[in-house]
């Protein structure tokens, strides 16, 4: 082997290593970016589902307190309630970044309806009417929103699809 062949082999090896290294680093950075995006999106879904669930529990407590004439529970629920503005912020703000258009519009609708119900409650109570029905409809709305929110999460995590009817059945 002469010096020219050795130099050519070294240069070819170095050039190949540089090209493979550059493409390898680019692919790794792209994968890292996709993974971070996935984790952020999943985190948003989890936080949003948690907020809807928490607000739904608050709502269910109010329904129970109203149906069973328990002013102590009603007062406790009022003290421990997540403020509506905080709930809407959690529901809508980041959904622009992480949710599909259909889900974003649904969450926006849920936020608006929840606000309307909350505002109408004061009017209902002022007139002396029974607010239980409004809170029950709000509970159904929140359950449906939670179910709809679970679908993309389940798809991202490669879990079996659930149907709303599965949630409406009583456990055995």
DSSP file (Angstrom, degrees, kcal/mol; ACC not computed):
  #  RESIDUE AA STRUCTURE BP1 BP2  ACC     N-H-->O    O-->H-N    N-H-->O    O-->H-N    TCO  KAPPA ALPHA  PHI   PSI    X-CA   Y-CA   Z-CA
    1    1 A X              0   0    0      0, 0.0     2,-0.2     0, 0.0     0, 0.0   0.000 360.0 360.0 360.0 133.3    0.0    0.0    0.0
    2    2 A X     >  -     0   0    0      1,-0.1     4,-1.8     4,-0.0     3,-0.2  -0.478 360.0-102.2 -95.5 172.7    1.3    3.4   -0.9
    3    3 A X  H  > S+     0   0    0      1,-0.2     4,-2.5     2,-0.2     5,-0.2   0.815 118.7  58.2 -64.3 -33.6    0.8    6.7    1.0
    4    4 A X  H  > S+     0   0    0      2,-0.2     4,-2.5     1,-0.2    -1,-0.2   0.922 106.9  46.6 -65.0 -44.0   -1.8    7.9   -1.4
    5    5 A X  H  > S+     0   0    0      2,-0.2     4,-2.5    -3,-0.2    -2,-0.2   0.904 113.2  49.3 -64.9 -41.9   -4.1    4.8   -0.8
    6    6 A X  H  X S+     0   0    0     -4,-1.8     4,-2.3     2,-0.2    -2,-0.2   0.926 112.6  47.2 -63.7 -44.7   -3.6    5.2    3.0
    7    7 A X  H  X S+     0   0    0     -4,-2.5     4,-2.8     2,-0.2     5,-0.2   0.898 112.0  50.8 -63.4 -41.4   -4.5    8.9    2.9
    8    8 A X  H  X S+     0   0    0     -4,-2.5     4,-2.6     1,-0.2    -2,-0.2   0.918 111.0  48.2 -63.2 -43.6   -7.5    8.2    0.6
    9    9 A X  H  X S+     0   0    0     -4,-2.5     4,-2.4     2,-0.2    -2,-0.2   0.900 113.2  47.8 -64.0 -41.4   -8.8    5.5    3.0
   10   10 A X  H  X S+     0   0    0     -4,-2.3     4,-2.7     2,-0.2    -2,-0.2   0.941 113.9  46.3 -65.0 -47.3   -8.3    7.8    6.1
   11   11 A X  H  X S+     0   0    0     -4,-2.8     4,-2.8     1,-0.2     5,-0.2   0.890 112.9  50.1 -63.2 -39.7  -10.1   10.8    4.4
   12   12 A X  H  X S+     0   0    0     -4,-2.6     4,-2.5    -5,-0.2    -1,-0.2   0.922 112.3  47.8 -64.0 -43.7  -12.9    8.5    3.2
   13   13 A X  H  X S+     0   0    0     -4,-2.4     4,-2.3     2,-0.2    -2,-0.2   0.911 114.1  46.2 -62.8 -44.0  -13.3    7.1    6.7
   14   14 A X  H  X S+     0   0    0     -4,-2.7     4,-2.6     2,-0.2    -2,-0.2   0.935 113.5  48.5 -64.6 -47.0  -13.3   10.6    8.3
   15   15 A X  H  X S+     0   0    0     -4,-2.8     4,-2.5     1,-0.2    -2,-0.2   0.906 112.8  48.5 -61.1 -41.9  -15.7   12.0    5.7
   16   16 A X  H  X S+     0   0    0     -4,-2.5     4,-2.8    -5,-0.2     5,-0.3   0.918 111.4  49.8 -63.5 -43.8  -18.0    9.0    6.2
   17   17 A X  H  X S+     0   0    0     -4,-2.3     4,-2.6     2,-0.2    -2,-0.2   0.901 111.7  48.5 -62.7 -41.2  -17.9    9.5   10.0
   18   18 A X  H  X S+     0   0    0     -4,-2.6     4,-2.8     2,-0.2     5,-0.2   0.938 113.9  45.7 -64.6 -47.1  -18.6   13.2    9.8
   19   19 A X  H  X S+     0   0    0     -4,-2.5     4,-2.4     2,-0.2     5,-0.2   0.939 116.3  44.6 -62.7 -47.5  -21.6   12.6    7.4
   20   20 A X  H  X S+     0   0    0     -4,-2.8     4,-2.6     1,-0.2    -1,-0.2   0.902 114.2  51.1 -63.7 -40.5  -23.0    9.8    9.5
   21   21 A X  H  X S+     0   0    0     -4,-2.6     4,-2.7    -5,-0.3     5,-0.2   0.916 110.1  48.5 -62.6 -44.5  -22.4   11.8   12.7
   22   22 A X  H  X S+     0   0    0     -4,-2.8     4,-2.4     2,-0.2    -2,-0.2   0.941 115.7  43.2 -62.7 -47.8  -24.2   14.9   11.4
   23   23 A X  H  X S+     0   0    0     -4,-2.4     4,-2.5    -5,-0.2    -2,-0.2   0.881 113.9  51.9 -67.4 -36.0  -27.2   12.9   10.2
   24   24 A X  H  X S+     0   0    0     -4,-2.6     4,-2.4    -5,-0.2    -2,-0.2   0.920 111.3  46.2 -63.9 -44.5  -27.2   10.9   13.4
   25   25 A X  H  X S+     0   0    0     -4,-2.7     4,-2.7     2,-0.2     5,-0.2   0.913 112.7  50.5 -65.6 -42.0  -27.2   14.0   15.6
   26   26 A X  H  X S+     0   0    0     -4,-2.4     4,-2.5    -5,-0.2    -2,-0.2   0.930 111.9  47.2 -61.0 -44.5  -29.9   15.6   13.5
   27   27 A X  H  X S+     0   0    0     -4,-2.5     4,-2.5     1,-0.2    -1,-0.2   0.907 112.8  49.4 -64.1 -40.7  -32.1   12.5   13.8
   28   28 A X  H  X S+     0   0    0     -4,-2.4     4,-2.5     2,-0.2    -2,-0.2   0.909 111.7  48.3 -65.6 -41.3  -31.5   12.3   17.5
   29   29 A X  H  X S+     0   0    0     -4,-2.7     4,-2.5     2,-0.2    -2,-0.2   0.899 111.8  49.7 -64.9 -40.6  -32.4   16.0   18.0
   30   30 A X  H  X S+     0   0    0     -4,-2.5     4,-2.4    -5,-0.2    -2,-0.2   0.925 112.3  47.5 -63.6 -43.8  -35.5   15.6   15.9
   31   31 A X  H  X S+     0   0    0     -4,-2.5     4,-2.5     2,-0.2    -2,-0.2   0.899 111.7  50.9 -63.4 -40.7  -36.5   12.6   18.0
   32   32 A X  H  X S+     0   0    0     -4,-2.5     4,-2.5     2,-0.2    -2,-0.2   0.912 110.2  49.5 -62.9 -43.3  -35.8   14.5   21.2
   33   33 A X  H  X S+     0   0    0     -4,-2.5     4,-2.3     2,-0.2    -2,-0.2   0.912 112.0  47.9 -62.6 -43.7  -37.9   17.4   20.0
   34   34 A X  H  X S+     0   0    0     -4,-2.4     4,-2.4     2,-0.2    -2,-0.2   0.901 111.6  50.7 -63.7 -40.9  -40.8   15.1   19.1
   35   35 A X  H  X S+     0   0    0     -4,-2.5     4,-2.6     2,-0.2    -2,-0.2   0.915 110.3  48.6 -64.7 -43.2  -40.5   13.3   22.5
   36   36 A X  H  X S+     0   0    0     -4,-2.5     4,-2.6     2,-0.2     5,-0.2   0.913 111.5  50.2 -63.2 -41.9  -40.6   16.6   24.4
   37   37 A X  H  X S+     0   0    0     -4,-2.3     4,-2.5     2,-0.2    -2,-0.2   0.912 110.8  49.6 -61.3 -42.4  -43.6   17.7   22.4
   38   38 A X  H  X S+     0   0    0     -4,-2.4     4,-2.7     1,-0.2    -2,-0.2   0.926 111.8  48.3 -61.3 -45.6  -45.4   14.4   23.2
   39   39 A X  H  X S+     0   0    0     -4,-2.6     4,-2.4     2,-0.2    -2,-0.2   0.894 112.4  48.2 -64.9 -40.3  -44.6   14.8   26.9
   40   40 A X  H  X S+     0   0    0     -4,-2.6     4,-2.4     2,-0.2    -1,-0.2   0.923 113.2  47.8 -64.7 -43.3  -45.8   18.4   27.0
   41   41 A X  H  X S+     0   0    0     -4,-2.5     4,-2.5    -5,-0.2    -2,-0.2   0.927 112.7  47.9 -64.0 -44.9  -49.0   17.4   25.2
   42   42 A X  H  X S+     0   0    0     -4,-2.7     4,-2.4     1,-0.2    -1,-0.2   0.901 110.6  52.5 -62.3 -41.1  -49.6   14.5   27.4
   43   43 A X  H  X S+     0   0    0     -4,-2.4     4,-2.6     2,-0.2    -1,-0.2   0.906 109.1  49.8 -60.7 -43.0  -49.0   16.6   30.5
   44   44 A X  H  X S+     0   0    0     -4,-2.4     4,-2.7     2,-0.2     5,-0.2   0.933 110.2  50.1 -62.7 -45.1  -51.5   19.2   29.3
   45   45 A X  H  X S+     0   0    0     -4,-2.5     4,-2.7     1,-0.2     5,-0.2   0.918 111.9  48.3 -59.0 -43.5  -54.1   16.5   28.7
   46   46 A X  H  X S+     0   0    0     -4,-2.4     4,-2.4     2,-0.2    -1,-0.2   0.924 113.0  46.6 -63.9 -45.0  -53.6   15.1   32.2
   47   47 A X  H  X S+     0   0    0     -4,-2.6     4,-2.3     2,-0.2    -2,-0.2   0.900 114.4  47.8 -64.5 -40.5  -53.8   18.5   33.8
   48   48 A X  H  X S+     0   0    0     -4,-2.7     4,-2.5     2,-0.2    -2,-0.2   0.919 112.0  48.7 -67.8 -43.5  -56.9   19.4   31.9
   49   49 A X  H  X S+     0   0    0     -4,-2.7     4,-2.6    -5,-0.2    -2,-0.2   0.905 111.6  51.0 -62.0 -40.2  -58.6   16.0   32.7
   50   50 A X  H  X S+     0   0    0     -4,-2.4     4,-2.8    -5,-0.2    -2,-0.2   0.908 109.9  49.4 -63.1 -42.3  -57.7   16.6   36.4
   51   51 A X  H  X S+     0   0    0     -4,-2.3     4,-2.5     2,-0.2    -2,-0.2   0.915 112.7  46.9 -64.5 -42.7  -59.3   20.0   36.3
   52   52 A X  H  X S+     0   0    0     -4,-2.5     4,-2.5     2,-0.2    -2,-0.2   0.925 114.1  47.9 -64.4 -43.6  -62.5   18.8   34.7
   53   53 A X  H  X S+     0   0    0     -4,-2.6     4,-2.4     2,-0.2    -2,-0.2   0.929 112.8  48.2 -62.6 -45.3  -62.6   15.9   37.2
   54   54 A X  H  X S+     0   0    0     -4,-2.8     4,-2.1     1,-0.2    -2,-0.2   0.913 113.2  47.0 -62.2 -43.5  -62.0   18.2   40.2
   55   55 A X  H  X S+     0   0    0     -4,-2.5     4,-2.3     1,-0.2    -1,-0.2   0.876 111.2  53.0 -66.0 -36.5  -64.7   20.6   39.0
   56   56 A X  H  X S+     0   0    0     -4,-2.5     4,-2.7     2,-0.2    -2,-0.2   0.886 107.7  50.3 -65.4 -39.4  -67.0   17.7   38.4
   57   57 A X  H  X S+     0   0    0     -4,-2.4     4,-2.3     2,-0.2    -2,-0.2   0.914 110.2  50.4 -63.7 -42.2  -66.5   16.4   41.9
   58   58 A X  H  X S+     0   0    0     -4,-2.1     4,-1.9     1,-0.2    -2,-0.2   0.930 112.0  48.0 -58.2 -46.0  -67.2   19.9   43.3
   59   59 A X  H  X S+     0   0    0     -4,-2.3     4,-2.2     1,-0.2    -2,-0.2   0.903 110.3  51.0 -62.4 -43.6  -70.4   20.0   41.2
   60   60 A X  H  X S+     0   0    0     -4,-2.7     4,-2.6     1,-0.2    -1,-0.2   0.865 107.5  54.1 -64.4 -36.3  -71.5   16.5   42.4
   61   61 A X  H  X S+     0   0    0     -4,-2.3     4,-2.7     2,-0.2    -1,-0.2   0.901 108.4  49.3 -63.2 -41.0  -71.0   17.6   46.0
   62   62 A X  H  X S+     0   0    0     -4,-1.9     4,-2.7     2,-0.2    -2,-0.2   0.922 110.6  49.6 -65.1 -43.8  -73.3   20.6   45.4
   63   63 A X  H  X S+     0   0    0     -4,-2.2     4,-2.7     2,-0.2     5,-0.2   0.937 112.9  47.4 -59.9 -46.4  -75.9   18.4   43.8
   64   64 A X  H  X S+     0   0    0     -4,-2.6     4,-2.1     1,-0.2    -2,-0.2   0.926 112.6  49.0 -60.4 -45.4  -75.7   16.0   46.8
   65   65 A X  H  <>S+     0   0    0     -4,-2.7     5,-2.8     1,-0.2    -1,-0.2   0.896 113.4  46.5 -63.2 -40.7  -75.9   18.8   49.3
   66   66 A X  H ><5S+     0   0    0     -4,-2.7     3,-0.8     3,-0.2    -1,-0.2   0.915 114.1  46.9 -68.6 -42.7  -78.9   20.4   47.6
   67   67 A X  H 3<5S+     0   0    0     -4,-2.7    -2,-0.2     1,-0.2    -1,-0.2   0.825 119.6  39.5 -68.5 -30.9  -80.8   17.1   47.2
   68   68 A X  T 3<5S-     0   0    0     -4,-2.1    -1,-0.2    -5,-0.2    -2,-0.2   0.196 108.9-117.9-107.0  15.8  -80.1   16.1   50.8
   69   69 A X  T < 5 +     0   0    0     -3,-0.8     2,-0.6    -4,-0.2    -3,-0.2   0.932  58.6 154.1  48.1  57.5  -80.6   19.5   52.4
   70   70 A X     >< +     0   0    0     -5,-2.8     4,-1.9     1,-0.1     3,-0.5  -0.755  17.6 172.1-117.3  82.4  -77.0   19.7   53.7
   71   71 A X  H  > S+     0   0    0     -2,-0.6     4,-2.5     1,-0.2     5,-0.2   0.789  78.5  62.6 -62.0 -26.7  -76.0   23.4   54.0
   72   72 A X  H  > S+     0   0    0      2,-0.2     4,-2.2     1,-0.2    -1,-0.2   0.923 106.3  43.8 -64.2 -43.0  -72.8   22.3   55.7
   73   73 A X  H  > S+     0   0    0     -3,-0.5     4,-2.8     2,-0.2    -2,-0.2   0.887 112.3  53.4 -67.3 -38.3  -71.6   20.4   52.6
   74   74 A X  H  X S+     0   0    0     -4,-1.9     4,-2.0     2,-0.2    -2,-0.2   0.915 110.5  46.5 -61.6 -43.6  -72.8   23.3   50.4
   75   75 A X  H  X S+     0   0    0     -4,-2.5     4,-1.9     2,-0.2    -1,-0.2   0.912 113.1  49.1 -65.8 -42.5  -70.7   25.8   52.4
   76   76 A X  H  X S+     0   0    0     -4,-2.2     4,-2.2     1,-0.2    -2,-0.2   0.905 110.2  51.3 -63.9 -41.4  -67.7   23.5   52.4
   77   77 A X  H  X S+     0   0    0     -4,-2.8     4,-0.6     1,-0.2    -1,-0.2   0.884 108.9  51.6 -63.1 -38.2  -68.0   23.0   48.6
   78   78 A X  H  < S+     0   0    0     -4,-2.0     3,-0.5    -5,-0.2    -1,-0.2   0.888 111.0  47.5 -65.6 -38.9  -68.1   26.7   48.1
   79   79 A X  H  < S+     0   0    0     -4,-1.9    -2,-0.2     1,-0.2    -1,-0.2   0.895 117.8  40.6 -68.2 -39.9  -65.0   27.2   50.2
   80   80 A X  H  < S+     0   0    0     -4,-2.2    -1,-0.2    -5,-0.1    -2,-0.2   0.349  87.4 125.5 -93.3   5.8  -63.0   24.5   48.4
   81   81 A X     <  -     0   0    0     -4,-0.6     2,-0.4    -3,-0.5   -26,-0.1  -0.371  65.6-119.2 -71.4 141.6  -64.2   25.2   44.9
   82   82 A X        -     0   0    0    -28,-0.1    -1,-0.1   -31,-0.1     5,-0.1  -0.662  43.7-104.9 -71.0 128.2  -61.7   25.9   42.1
   83   83 A X     >  -     0   0    0     -2,-0.4     4,-2.3     1,-0.1     3,-0.2  -0.274  22.8-124.2 -58.1 142.7  -62.5   29.4   40.9
   84   84 A X  H  > S+     0   0    0      1,-0.2     4,-2.8     2,-0.2     5,-0.2   0.881 110.2  53.7 -56.3 -42.1  -64.3   29.4   37.6
   85   85 A X  H  > S+     0   0    0      1,-0.2     4,-2.4     2,-0.2    -1,-0.2   0.896 109.2  48.2 -63.0 -39.5  -61.7   31.6   35.9
   86   86 A X  H  > S+     0   0    0     -3,-0.2     4,-2.5     2,-0.2    -1,-0.2   0.903 111.8  50.5 -66.0 -40.7  -58.9   29.2   36.9
   87   87 A X  H  X S+     0   0    0     -4,-2.3     4,-2.4     2,-0.2    -2,-0.2   0.935 112.6  45.7 -61.3 -47.3  -60.9   26.3   35.6
   88   88 A X  H  X>S+     0   0    0     -4,-2.8     4,-3.0     2,-0.2     5,-0.5   0.883 111.0  53.4 -64.8 -38.1  -61.5   28.1   32.3
   89   89 A X  I  X>S+     0   0    0     -4,-2.4     4,-1.2    -5,-0.2     5,-0.5   0.938 112.0  44.7 -61.5 -46.7  -57.9   29.1   32.0
   90   90 A X  I  <5S+     0   0    0     -4,-2.5     4,-0.3     1,-0.2    -2,-0.2   0.898 117.5  46.6 -62.3 -40.6  -56.8   25.5   32.5
   91   91 A X  I  <5S+     0   0    0     -4,-2.4    -2,-0.2    -5,-0.2    -1,-0.2   0.905 127.1  17.9 -69.8 -44.0  -59.4   24.3   30.1
   92   92 A X  I >X5S+     0   0    0     -4,-3.0     4,-0.8    -5,-0.1     3,-0.7   0.874 105.2  70.1-104.7 -43.7  -58.9   26.7   27.2
   93   93 A X  I ><<S+     0   0    0     -4,-1.2     3,-1.0    -5,-0.5     4,-0.3   0.902 110.3  30.2 -50.4 -60.3  -55.6   28.5   27.3
   94   94 A X  T >><S+     0   0    0     -5,-0.5     4,-2.1    -4,-0.3     3,-1.2   0.608 100.7  82.7 -79.4  -9.6  -53.2   25.7   26.4
   95   95 A X  H <> S+     0   0    0     -3,-0.7     4,-1.8     1,-0.3    -1,-0.2   0.790  82.3  65.2 -64.5 -23.8  -55.7   23.9   24.3
   96   96 A X  H << S+     0   0    0     -3,-1.0    -1,-0.3    -4,-0.8    -2,-0.2   0.846 110.4  37.2 -62.4 -31.9  -54.8   26.2   21.5
   97   97 A X  H <4 S+     0   0    0     -3,-1.2    -2,-0.2    -4,-0.3    -1,-0.2   0.858 131.0  22.6 -85.7 -38.9  -51.3   24.6   21.6
   98   98 A X  H  < S+     0   0    0     -4,-2.1     2,-0.2     2,-0.1    -3,-0.2   0.647 101.0  80.3-112.5 -17.6  -52.1   21.0   22.3
   99   99 A X  S  < S-     0   0    0     -4,-1.8     2,-0.1    -5,-0.3   -58,-0.0  -0.611  75.9-109.5 -99.0 153.8  -55.6   20.0   21.3
  100  100 A X     >  -     0   0    0     -2,-0.2     4,-2.7     1,-0.1     5,-0.2  -0.364  40.9-104.8 -66.8 158.1  -57.1   19.2   18.0
  101  101 A X  H  > S+     0   0    0      1,-0.2     4,-2.6     2,-0.2     5,-0.2   0.900 120.1  51.4 -55.5 -45.9  -59.5   21.8   16.6
  102  102 A X  H  > S+     0   0    0      1,-0.2     4,-1.9     2,-0.2    -1,-0.2   0.908 112.9  45.0 -61.1 -43.3  -62.6   19.8   17.4
  103  103 A X  H  > S+     0   0    0      2,-0.2     4,-2.8     1,-0.2     5,-0.2   0.892 110.7  54.2 -69.0 -39.5  -61.5   19.3   21.0
  104  104 A X  H  X S+     0   0    0     -4,-2.7     4,-2.3     1,-0.2    -2,-0.2   0.943 110.4  46.5 -57.6 -48.2  -60.5   22.9   21.4
  105  105 A X  H  X S+     0   0    0     -4,-2.6     4,-2.1     1,-0.2    -1,-0.2   0.877 112.5  50.7 -63.6 -37.0  -64.0   24.1   20.3
  106  106 A X  H  X S+     0   0    0     -4,-1.9     4,-2.5    -5,-0.2    -2,-0.2   0.919 111.0  47.6 -66.7 -43.4  -65.6   21.5   22.7
  107  107 A X  H  X S+     0   0    0     -4,-2.8     4,-2.5     2,-0.2    -2,-0.2   0.879 111.0  51.6 -65.6 -37.0  -63.5   22.7   25.6
  108  108 A X  H  X S+     0   0    0     -4,-2.3     4,-2.3    -5,-0.2    -1,-0.2   0.914 110.3  49.2 -63.8 -42.0  -64.3   26.3   24.8
  109  109 A X  H  X S+     0   0    0     -4,-2.1     4,-2.9     2,-0.2     5,-0.2   0.909 110.4  50.5 -62.7 -43.3  -68.0   25.4   24.7
  110  110 A X  H  X S+     0   0    0     -4,-2.5     4,-2.6     1,-0.2     5,-0.2   0.918 110.5  49.8 -62.1 -43.7  -67.8   23.6   28.1
  111  111 A X  H  X S+     0   0    0     -4,-2.5     4,-1.9     2,-0.2    -1,-0.2   0.912 113.1  46.2 -60.9 -43.2  -66.1   26.7   29.6
  112  112 A X  H  X S+     0   0    0     -4,-2.3     4,-2.5     2,-0.2    -2,-0.2   0.930 114.2  46.9 -66.1 -46.6  -68.8   29.0   28.3
  113  113 A X  H  X S+     0   0    0     -4,-2.9     4,-2.8     2,-0.2     5,-0.2   0.889 111.1  52.3 -64.6 -38.5  -71.6   26.7   29.4
  114  114 A X  H  X S+     0   0    0     -4,-2.6     4,-2.5    -5,-0.2    -1,-0.2   0.909 110.5  48.5 -62.7 -41.1  -70.1   26.3   32.8
  115  115 A X  H  X S+     0   0    0     -4,-1.9     4,-2.5    -5,-0.2    -2,-0.2   0.919 111.4  49.6 -64.5 -43.5  -69.8   30.0   33.1
  116  116 A X  H  X S+     0   0    0     -4,-2.5     4,-2.8     2,-0.2    -2,-0.2   0.918 111.6  48.6 -61.1 -44.1  -73.5   30.5   32.0
  117  117 A X  H  X S+     0   0    0     -4,-2.8     4,-2.0     2,-0.2    -2,-0.2   0.928 111.6  49.5 -62.6 -44.7  -74.6   27.9   34.5
  118  118 A X  H  X S+     0   0    0     -4,-2.5     4,-0.9     1,-0.2    -1,-0.2   0.906 114.1  45.2 -61.2 -42.2  -72.6   29.5   37.3
  119  119 A X  H  X S+     0   0    0     -4,-2.5     4,-0.9     1,-0.2     3,-0.3   0.880 112.9  50.7 -69.1 -37.5  -74.1   32.9   36.5
  120  120 A X  H  X S+     0   0    0     -4,-2.8     4,-2.9     1,-0.2    -2,-0.2   0.779  97.7  68.8 -71.3 -26.5  -77.6   31.5   36.1
  121  121 A X  H  X S+     0   0    0     -4,-2.0     4,-3.1     1,-0.2     5,-0.3   0.917  97.0  52.0 -58.1 -44.3  -77.4   29.8   39.5
  122  122 A X  H  X S+     0   0    0     -4,-0.9     4,-2.1    -3,-0.3    -1,-0.2   0.892 111.9  46.5 -61.3 -38.6  -77.4   33.2   41.3
  123  123 A X  H  X S+     0   0    0     -4,-0.9     4,-1.9     2,-0.2    -2,-0.2   0.907 112.9  49.6 -68.4 -42.4  -80.5   34.2   39.4
  124  124 A X  H  X>S+     0   0    0     -4,-2.9     5,-1.7     1,-0.2     4,-0.7   0.934 113.4  45.6 -62.5 -46.6  -82.2   30.8   40.1
  125  125 A X  H ><5S+     0   0    0     -4,-3.1     3,-0.8     1,-0.2    -1,-0.2   0.894 110.0  55.3 -64.3 -39.6  -81.4   31.1   43.8
  126  126 A X  H 3<5S+     0   0    0     -4,-2.1    -1,-0.2    -5,-0.3    -2,-0.2   0.869 108.8  47.5 -61.5 -37.1  -82.6   34.7   43.9
  127  127 A X  H 3<5S-     0   0    0     -4,-1.9    -1,-0.3    -5,-0.1    -2,-0.2   0.570 115.5-115.7 -82.5  -8.2  -85.9   33.7   42.5
  128  128 A X  T <<5 +     0   0    0     -3,-0.8    -3,-0.2    -4,-0.7    -2,-0.1   0.538  67.9 139.3  88.0   6.0  -86.3   30.9   45.0
  129  129 A X      < -     0   0    0     -5,-1.7     2,-0.6    -6,-0.2    -1,-0.2  -0.276  63.1 -92.8 -78.4 170.0  -86.3   28.1   42.3
  130  130 A X        -     0   0    0      1,-0.1     3,-0.4    -2,-0.0     4,-0.3  -0.754  30.9-167.5 -88.7 118.9  -84.4   24.8   42.7
  131  131 A X     >  +     0   0    0     -2,-0.6     4,-1.9     1,-0.2     3,-0.3   0.473  64.3  96.7 -85.6  -1.3  -80.9   25.0   41.3
  132  132 A X  H  > S+     0   0    0      1,-0.2     4,-2.5     2,-0.2    -1,-0.2   0.891  79.9  54.2 -57.1 -43.0  -80.3   21.2   41.4
  133  133 A X  H  > S+     0   0    0     -3,-0.4     4,-2.4     1,-0.2    -1,-0.2   0.887 106.7  51.5 -61.5 -39.9  -81.2   20.6   37.8
  134  134 A X  H  > S+     0   0    0     -3,-0.3     4,-2.0    -4,-0.3    -1,-0.2   0.925 111.6  46.8 -62.5 -43.8  -78.7   23.2   36.6
  135  135 A X  H  X S+     0   0    0     -4,-1.9     4,-2.1     2,-0.2    -2,-0.2   0.866 110.7  53.0 -67.2 -35.4  -75.9   21.6   38.5
  136  136 A X  H  X S+     0   0    0     -4,-2.5     4,-2.1     2,-0.2    -2,-0.2   0.914 109.5  47.9 -65.5 -41.7  -77.0   18.1   37.3
  137  137 A X  H  X S+     0   0    0     -4,-2.4     4,-2.2     1,-0.2    -2,-0.2   0.878 110.5  52.5 -65.7 -35.7  -76.8   19.3   33.7
  138  138 A X  H  X S+     0   0    0     -4,-2.0     4,-2.4     2,-0.2    -1,-0.2   0.895 107.3  52.9 -64.4 -39.3  -73.4   20.8   34.4
  139  139 A X  H  X S+     0   0    0     -4,-2.1     4,-2.4     2,-0.2    -2,-0.2   0.911 109.2  48.0 -62.0 -43.8  -72.3   17.5   35.8
  140  140 A X  H  X S+     0   0    0     -4,-2.1     4,-2.4     1,-0.2    -1,-0.2   0.909 110.8  52.0 -63.3 -41.5  -73.3   15.7   32.6
  141  141 A X  H  X S+     0   0    0     -4,-2.2     4,-2.2     1,-0.2    -2,-0.2   0.911 111.0  47.0 -60.2 -44.2  -71.6   18.3   30.5
  142  142 A X  H  X S+     0   0    0     -4,-2.4     4,-2.5     2,-0.2    -2,-0.2   0.889 110.8  51.7 -67.3 -39.7  -68.3   17.8   32.5
  143  143 A X  H  X S+     0   0    0     -4,-2.4     4,-2.3     2,-0.2    -2,-0.2   0.919 111.1  47.8 -62.5 -43.6  -68.5   14.0   32.3
  144  144 A X  H  X S+     0   0    0     -4,-2.4     4,-2.7     2,-0.2    -2,-0.2   0.905 112.2  49.6 -63.8 -41.4  -69.0   14.2   28.5
  145  145 A X  H  X S+     0   0    0     -4,-2.2     4,-2.3     2,-0.2    -2,-0.2   0.905 110.4  50.4 -64.5 -40.9  -66.1   16.6   28.2
  146  146 A X  H  X S+     0   0    0     -4,-2.5     4,-1.6     2,-0.2    -2,-0.2   0.909 111.2  48.9 -63.2 -42.3  -63.9   14.4   30.3
  147  147 A X  H  X S+     0   0    0     -4,-2.3     4,-1.0     2,-0.2     3,-0.2   0.940 111.9  48.1 -61.5 -47.6  -64.8   11.4   28.1
  148  148 A X  H  X S+     0   0    0     -4,-2.7     4,-0.7     1,-0.2     3,-0.4   0.866 110.6  52.1 -62.7 -36.1  -64.0   13.3   24.9
  149  149 A X  H  X S+     0   0    0     -4,-2.3     4,-0.9     1,-0.2    -1,-0.2   0.827 103.7  58.5 -68.2 -31.6  -60.7   14.5   26.4
  150  150 A X  H  X S+     0   0    0     -4,-1.6     4,-2.7    -3,-0.2     5,-0.2   0.775  91.1  72.2 -70.3 -25.2  -59.7   10.9   27.2
  151  151 A X  H  X S+     0   0    0     -4,-1.0     4,-2.1    -3,-0.4    -1,-0.2   0.937  98.7  42.3 -61.5 -51.0  -60.0    9.7   23.6
  152  152 A X  H  X S+     0   0    0     -4,-0.7     4,-2.7     1,-0.2    -1,-0.2   0.879 114.8  52.9 -64.2 -34.0  -56.9   11.4   22.2
  153  153 A X  H  X S+     0   0    0     -4,-0.9     4,-2.3     2,-0.2    -2,-0.2   0.946 109.6  47.7 -63.4 -47.2  -54.9   10.5   25.4
  154  154 A X  H  <>S+     0   0    0     -4,-2.7     5,-3.3     1,-0.2    -1,-0.2   0.878 112.8  49.6 -61.7 -37.5  -55.9    6.8   24.9
  155  155 A X  H ><5S+     0   0    0     -4,-2.1     3,-1.2    -5,-0.2    -1,-0.2   0.924 110.2  49.8 -67.2 -43.9  -54.9    7.0   21.3
  156  156 A X  H 3<5S+     0   0    0     -4,-2.7    -2,-0.2     1,-0.3    -1,-0.2   0.869 114.1  45.5 -61.7 -36.6  -51.5    8.6   22.0
  157  157 A X  T 3<5S-     0   0    0     -4,-2.3    -1,-0.3    -5,-0.2    -2,-0.2   0.387 114.1-119.1 -89.1   3.8  -50.8    5.9   24.6
  158  158 A X  T < 5 +     0   0    0     -3,-1.2     2,-0.2    -4,-0.2    -3,-0.2   0.881  61.2 150.4  61.4  42.1  -52.1    3.1   22.2
  159  159 A X      < -     0   0    0     -5,-3.3    -1,-0.2    -6,-0.1     3,-0.1  -0.642  54.2 -84.4 -99.9 161.0  -54.9    2.0   24.6
  160  160 A X        -     0   0    0     -2,-0.2     2,-0.2     1,-0.1    -1,-0.1  -0.300  50.5-103.6 -63.5 147.5  -58.2    0.5   23.5
  161  161 A X        -     0   0    0     -3,-0.1     2,-0.3    -6,-0.0    -1,-0.1  -0.500  34.6-152.3 -72.8 138.9  -60.9    2.9   22.5
  162  162 A X        -     0   0    0     -2,-0.2     2,-0.3   -15,-0.1    -8,-0.0  -0.759   3.5-142.2-107.4 159.0  -63.7    3.4   25.1
  163  163 A X    >>  -     0   0    0     -2,-0.3     3,-1.6     1,-0.1     4,-0.7  -0.898  23.1-118.9-120.4 151.6  -67.2    4.4   24.3
  164  164 A X  H >> S+     0   0    0     -2,-0.3     4,-1.2     1,-0.3     3,-0.9   0.844 114.0  63.1 -57.2 -34.3  -69.5    6.7   26.4
  165  165 A X  H 3> S+     0   0    0      1,-0.3     4,-1.0     2,-0.2    -1,-0.3   0.806  93.5  63.4 -61.6 -28.8  -71.9    3.8   26.9
  166  166 A X  H <4 S+     0   0    0     -3,-1.6    -1,-0.3     1,-0.2    -2,-0.2   0.842 105.0  46.0 -62.7 -32.7  -69.1    2.0   28.8
  167  167 A X  H << S+     0   0    0     -3,-0.9    -1,-0.2    -4,-0.7    -2,-0.2   0.740 107.2  57.3 -81.4 -24.5  -69.1    4.8   31.4
  168  168 A X  H  < S+     0   0    0     -4,-1.2    -1,-0.2     2,-0.1     2,-0.2   0.668  87.3  93.4 -83.3 -16.1  -72.9    4.9   31.7
  169  169 A X  S  < S-     0   0    0     -4,-1.0     2,-0.2    -3,-0.2     3,-0.1  -0.517  81.1-117.7 -76.6 144.7  -73.1    1.2   32.7
  170  170 A X        -     0   0    0     -2,-0.2    -1,-0.1     1,-0.1    -2,-0.1  -0.571  33.6-105.4 -77.3 143.9  -73.1    0.4   36.4
  171  171 A X              0   0    0     -2,-0.2    -1,-0.1     1,-0.1     0, 0.0  -0.366 360.0 360.0 -66.5 151.1  -70.2   -1.7   37.6
  172  172 A X              0   0    0     -3,-0.1    -1,-0.1    -2,-0.0    -2,-0.0   0.507 360.0 360.0 -67.9 360.0  -71.1   -5.4   38.4
